[in-house]
């Protein structure tokens, strides 16, 4: 399947480039696009893509591929809309968009939103084990070092030849639409973390319990982004608790998802996302203090790519499409709204309507 890559930064270089290289029996990279000519050239050279672009519209018009991998950071709403309108299948890294309006404006088409943890074999096993149980609580803890420390091993190509002024201005306007122009920096930072990192945990909640029915408590401390605590009811029964800590010099990324139910507990411990084939550990506690542990080393990003191939070539539905991604945007806006209300901060835009 011939694909085009949009965005040649950290996740492309550290994750997608090596995976696409080792699955050449399934994927051929026909074109790459990045605002930076340096990055487009480096990734194009690495993946053997003869055509390199700095303009998405021009790349889509030239064609020569079946699908687009949207791997750039920030909102993907406009780029997804362009690619779908041009008739391409799209794998879009999270978040799909920064506003509900962007999602509503998307045309019908073949869209898969990338939440790689949903494709982790340990997560799929946990889903099966949770069938028929009564979940009492889901407790998430994330210890998040700086991106620089997480990617120090990757020897990334750096570039300063892209003017991001217009991109940043457009994204600021989208955040205004989501939260209101008067929303302070603290609310904006919380929203950025919710859509940029905590959304992975929201995607797991959608698989295990469904999206949260409401958010009734949000706290933030320790600077920006600092530490964040979120809690609320789950859709059927039980409660969720998320504690997210930015710890710049912490030795390694660590994410723990503990699920307690009427028959026992499950605990998932995820490795740093950029370390390919690092194990995810699933521990299962059952009646009689029986404890079983699985270590799954199948790469979740690779499983996600294979699922996208099956989606495009065989029509196998993805685990997250437009509707699931929209649920996560709504939850992120509820998080921002609850924090603003609790602290008497100004809020407008879409979040004020929830």
Buried (B, 14 or more C-beta within 10 A) or exposed (E): BBBBBBBBBBBBBBBBBBBBEEEEEBBBBBBBBBBBBBBBBBBBEBBEBEBBBBEBEEBBEEBEBBBBBBBBBBBBBBBBBBBBEBEBBBBBBBBBBBBBBBBEEBEEBBBBBBBBBBBBBBBBBBBEBBEEBEBBBBBBBBBBBBEEBBBEEBEBBEBEEBEEEEBEEEBEEBBBBBBBEEBEEBBBBBBBBBBBBBBBBBBBBBBBBEBBBEBBEBEBEEEEBBBBBBBBBBBEEBBBBBBBBBBEEBEEBBBBBBBBBEEBBBBBBBBBBBBBEBBBBBBBBEEEEEEEEBEBEBBBBBBBBBBBBBBBEEEEEBBBBBEBBBBBBBBBBBBBBBBBEEEEBEBBBBBBEB
